[in-house]
């Protein structure tokens, strides 16, 4: 469950905020949660999740790609 994974990594990062593996893994979990959310039809919330993923790993390719697709599908091509 991606929500539980995000919660676990958040707890980890409270203790060790610069732990690179946890930062990468929370970005992955948030990206997967965003994809699930978008599949359920909530593109604005998915965009927020992708953006949040990128705060943990700005180079996370899947989050960047999914964010671009979500903006394109929502008609917001200026993002």
Secondary structure in CASP SS format (residue, H / E / C, confidence):
PFRMAT SS
TARGET T0000
AUTHOR 0000-0000-0000
METHOD secondary structure of the structure
MODEL  1
X C 1.00
X H 1.00
X H 1.00
X H 1.00
X H 1.00
X H 1.00
X H 1.00
X H 1.00
X H 1.00
X H 1.00
X H 1.00
X H 1.00
X H 1.00
X H 1.00
X H 1.00
X C 1.00
X C 1.00
X C 1.00
X C 1.00
X H 1.00
X H 1.00
X H 1.00
X H 1.00
X H 1.00
X H 1.00
X H 1.00
X H 1.00
X H 1.00
X H 1.00
X H 1.00
X H 1.00
X H 1.00
X H 1.00
X H 1.00
X H 1.00
X H 1.00
X H 1.00
X H 1.00
X H 1.00
X C 1.00
X C 1.00
X C 1.00
X H 1.00
X H 1.00
X H 1.00
X H 1.00
X H 1.00
X H 1.00
X H 1.00
X H 1.00
X H 1.00
X H 1.00
X H 1.00
X H 1.00
X H 1.00
X H 1.00
X C 1.00
X C 1.00
X C 1.00
X C 1.00
X H 1.00
X H 1.00
X H 1.00
X H 1.00
X H 1.00
X H 1.00
X H 1.00
X H 1.00
X H 1.00
X H 1.00
X H 1.00
X H 1.00
X H 1.00
X C 1.00
X C 1.00
X C 1.00
X C 1.00
X C 1.00
X C 1.00
END
